[in-house]
């Protein structure tokens, strides 16, 4: 069974589930893979607040508990549709908690999968832009993961980064506040940030926050390929559970 850790944010979990369905070879209900989504947002501290030092409570123990609950009902492959949760201060602790509990789930690392996808599918790329929360950016997880594959990570300048973060977190127009539909203001901020990275030389742009693909659904903007880590995570989870069910690209 595939397990999806929901609530980080809630609509990002739904987006991942939809993409798992979309990427599965199936012509009947029964052809689809078994899947469980567990969304308990109130119990999981905000990942960005923790990474920026604004909150002391780590979300790692709560995320590990959700994974263990998914494992208890049969999940063998689990994914977390939250880029910030994959930063080492959180993800490494999740792994430790799972190991101490004797968990045997395969926990798929979304950012490693995204970087490997870029390298495998587009080996000539040298500069990739990354849009993310400020917390994910400050941990350097994308820069490090892409760098190990010989790819330079290009981040927005400070003013544009603040606009990206606002498009996600602003209580009036941000995607976390209004996910369905996303507000025009949030989408405009993100499109402006994409243009900013393209103008600075980004050959592709990673949507490095799972809220962003709710607003940016294009596969190509200008001459820059748009990379959706949620889609890549969906495909990786199918591959890990039953590779024969994975649709070809």
C-alpha positions as CSV (number, residue, x, y, z in Angstrom):
1,X,0.0,0.0,0.0
2,X,1.1,3.6,-0.7
3,X,0.9,5.9,2.2
4,X,0.6,9.7,1.9
5,X,1.3,12.0,4.8
6,X,-1.3,14.6,4.4
7,X,-1.9,18.0,6.2
8,X,1.4,19.5,5.1
9,X,-0.5,21.4,3.5
10,X,-3.8,19.6,3.2
11,X,-4.3,20.4,-0.5
12,X,-0.8,19.3,-1.3
13,X,-1.7,15.8,0.0
14,X,-4.7,15.8,-2.3
15,X,-2.6,16.9,-5.2
16,X,-0.1,14.1,-4.6
17,X,-3.0,11.5,-4.5
18,X,-4.4,12.8,-7.7
19,X,-1.1,12.6,-9.4
20,X,-0.5,9.0,-8.2
21,X,-3.9,8.1,-9.8
22,X,-3.0,10.0,-12.9
23,X,0.4,8.2,-13.3
24,X,-1.0,4.7,-12.7
25,X,-1.7,2.3,-15.5
26,X,-5.4,1.5,-14.8
27,X,-8.5,1.0,-16.9
28,X,-10.8,-0.1,-14.0
29,X,-11.3,0.8,-10.3
30,X,-9.6,-2.5,-9.4
31,X,-6.5,-1.7,-11.5
32,X,-5.5,1.2,-9.1
33,X,-3.0,0.6,-6.4
34,X,-4.0,0.5,-2.7
35,X,-3.5,3.9,-1.1
36,X,-4.1,5.6,2.2
37,X,-4.0,9.4,2.9
38,X,-3.8,10.5,6.5
39,X,-4.2,14.2,7.1
40,X,-3.9,15.5,10.7
41,X,-2.7,19.1,10.1
42,X,-3.4,20.4,13.6
43,X,-1.0,18.0,15.1
44,X,2.0,18.9,12.9
45,X,3.9,22.1,13.7
46,X,4.7,24.3,10.7
47,X,7.9,23.2,9.0
48,X,9.0,26.6,7.8
49,X,8.5,28.2,11.2
50,X,10.7,25.6,12.7
51,X,13.4,25.8,10.1
52,X,13.6,29.6,10.5
53,X,13.9,29.4,14.2
54,X,10.5,31.0,14.9
55,X,9.1,27.9,16.6
56,X,10.9,25.5,18.9
57,X,8.7,22.4,18.4
58,X,10.1,20.2,15.6
59,X,7.5,18.7,13.3
60,X,9.6,15.5,12.9
61,X,8.1,13.5,15.8
62,X,4.5,14.2,14.6
63,X,5.4,13.4,11.0
64,X,7.0,10.1,12.1
65,X,3.8,9.2,14.1
66,X,1.7,9.7,11.0
67,X,4.0,7.5,9.0
68,X,3.8,4.8,11.7
69,X,0.0,5.1,11.7
70,X,0.1,4.6,7.9
71,X,2.4,1.6,8.3
72,X,0.0,0.1,10.9
73,X,-2.8,0.0,8.3
74,X,-0.6,-1.5,5.6
75,X,1.5,1.2,4.0
76,X,4.9,-0.1,2.7
77,X,5.9,3.0,0.6
78,X,5.3,6.4,2.1
79,X,5.8,10.0,0.8
80,X,5.6,13.4,2.4
81,X,4.3,16.1,0.0
82,X,6.2,18.9,1.7
83,X,9.6,20.0,0.5
84,X,10.5,21.7,3.8
85,X,10.0,18.4,5.6
86,X,12.9,17.0,3.6
87,X,15.4,19.5,5.0
88,X,17.9,17.5,7.1
89,X,16.9,19.1,10.5
90,X,13.5,17.5,10.0
91,X,13.9,14.5,7.6
92,X,17.0,13.1,9.4
93,X,15.0,13.1,12.7
94,X,12.0,11.4,11.0
95,X,14.3,8.6,9.9
96,X,15.8,8.3,13.4
97,X,12.3,8.1,14.9
98,X,11.2,5.4,12.4
99,X,14.4,3.4,13.0
100,X,13.9,3.5,16.7
101,X,10.3,2.3,16.2
102,X,11.4,-0.6,14.1
103,X,9.6,0.7,11.0
104,X,10.2,-1.1,7.7
105,X,8.5,1.4,5.4
106,X,10.3,2.8,2.3
107,X,10.3,6.5,2.9
108,X,10.7,8.2,-0.5
109,X,12.9,11.4,-0.5
110,X,11.1,13.9,-2.8
111,X,14.0,16.3,-3.2
112,X,16.5,13.5,-4.1
113,X,14.0,12.1,-6.6
114,X,13.5,15.6,-8.1
115,X,17.2,16.2,-8.5
116,X,17.8,12.7,-10.0
117,X,14.9,13.3,-12.4
118,X,16.5,16.5,-13.7
119,X,19.9,14.9,-14.1
120,X,18.6,11.7,-15.8
121,X,16.0,13.3,-18.1
122,X,18.0,16.5,-18.9
123,X,21.7,15.8,-18.5
124,X,22.8,19.0,-20.3
125,X,21.1,21.3,-17.8
126,X,23.6,23.3,-15.7
127,X,21.5,26.0,-14.0
128,X,18.2,25.3,-12.4
129,X,16.0,27.8,-10.6
130,X,14.2,26.9,-7.4
131,X,11.1,28.5,-6.0
132,X,10.4,27.5,-2.4
133,X,9.5,28.7,1.1
134,X,12.2,30.8,2.8
135,X,12.7,27.9,5.3
136,X,13.5,25.4,2.6
137,X,15.8,27.9,0.9
138,X,17.8,28.7,4.0
139,X,18.5,25.1,4.7
140,X,20.2,24.8,1.3
141,X,18.8,21.4,0.7
142,X,18.0,22.0,-2.9
143,X,21.4,23.6,-3.6
144,X,23.2,20.7,-1.9
145,X,21.1,18.0,-3.6
146,X,21.5,19.5,-7.1
147,X,25.1,20.4,-6.5
148,X,26.0,16.7,-5.9
149,X,24.8,16.1,-9.5
150,X,26.8,19.0,-11.0
151,X,23.8,21.4,-11.2
152,X,23.9,25.0,-10.0
153,X,20.8,26.0,-8.0
154,X,19.6,29.5,-8.7
155,X,17.6,31.2,-6.0
156,X,15.5,34.4,-6.2
157,X,16.9,37.6,-4.8
158,X,15.7,38.7,-1.4
159,X,12.7,40.9,-2.6
160,X,11.5,38.2,-5.0
161,X,11.9,35.5,-2.3
162,X,9.7,37.5,0.1
163,X,7.0,37.7,-2.6
164,X,7.2,33.9,-3.2
165,X,6.9,33.3,0.5
166,X,3.9,35.6,0.6
167,X,2.3,33.8,-2.3
168,X,2.4,30.7,-0.1
169,X,1.8,32.0,3.4
170,X,0.0,35.4,3.2
171,X,-3.2,35.0,5.4
172,X,-5.3,36.9,2.8
173,X,-4.1,35.8,-0.6
174,X,-1.6,33.0,0.0
175,X,-2.1,29.5,-1.2
176,X,-2.3,28.1,2.3
177,X,-5.2,30.4,3.0
178,X,-6.9,30.0,-0.4
179,X,-6.0,26.7,-2.1
180,X,-9.0,26.0,-4.3
181,X,-9.0,28.1,-6.3
182,X,-5.6,29.8,-5.9
183,X,-5.9,33.6,-5.8
184,X,-4.8,35.6,-8.9
185,X,-2.4,37.6,-6.6
186,X,-0.6,34.4,-5.5
187,X,-0.3,33.1,-9.1
188,X,0.9,36.5,-10.3
189,X,3.6,36.7,-7.7
190,X,4.9,33.2,-8.6
191,X,4.8,33.9,-12.4
192,X,6.8,37.1,-11.7
193,X,9.3,35.0,-9.7
194,X,9.6,32.5,-12.6
195,X,10.3,35.3,-15.0
196,X,12.9,36.7,-12.6
197,X,14.8,33.3,-12.5
198,X,14.5,32.9,-16.3
199,X,16.0,36.3,-16.9
200,X,18.9,35.3,-14.6
201,X,19.7,32.2,-16.6
202,X,17.6,29.4,-15.2
203,X,17.2,26.7,-17.9
204,X,14.6,24.9,-15.8
205,X,12.7,25.8,-12.6
206,X,11.8,23.5,-9.7
207,X,8.5,24.2,-7.9
208,X,10.1,23.5,-4.6
209,X,7.1,24.0,-2.4
210,X,4.1,21.6,-2.8
211,X,1.7,24.5,-2.7
212,X,3.2,26.0,-5.8
213,X,2.0,23.4,-8.3
214,X,-1.5,24.2,-7.2
215,X,-0.9,27.6,-8.9
216,X,1.6,26.8,-11.6
217,X,0.4,23.9,-13.8
218,X,2.3,24.7,-17.0
219,X,5.1,22.3,-18.1
220,X,6.9,25.0,-19.9
221,X,7.1,28.8,-19.4
222,X,9.0,30.6,-22.1
223,X,12.0,28.4,-22.7
224,X,12.2,27.1,-19.2
225,X,11.0,23.6,-18.3
226,X,8.9,23.5,-15.1
227,X,9.7,20.7,-12.7
228,X,7.0,19.5,-10.3
229,X,8.5,17.5,-7.4
230,X,5.0,16.4,-6.4
231,X,4.6,14.7,-9.8
232,X,8.0,13.2,-9.5
233,X,7.2,11.9,-6.0
234,X,4.0,10.3,-7.2
235,X,5.9,8.4,-9.9
236,X,8.6,7.4,-7.5
237,X,6.1,5.9,-5.1
238,X,4.4,3.9,-7.8
239,X,7.8,2.7,-9.0
240,X,8.7,1.6,-5.5
241,X,5.4,-0.3,-5.0
242,X,4.8,-1.8,-8.4
243,X,6.9,-0.5,-11.3
244,X,4.7,-2.3,-13.9
245,X,1.9,0.1,-12.9
246,X,3.9,3.2,-13.8
247,X,2.8,5.0,-16.9
248,X,5.6,5.9,-19.4
249,X,6.6,9.6,-19.5
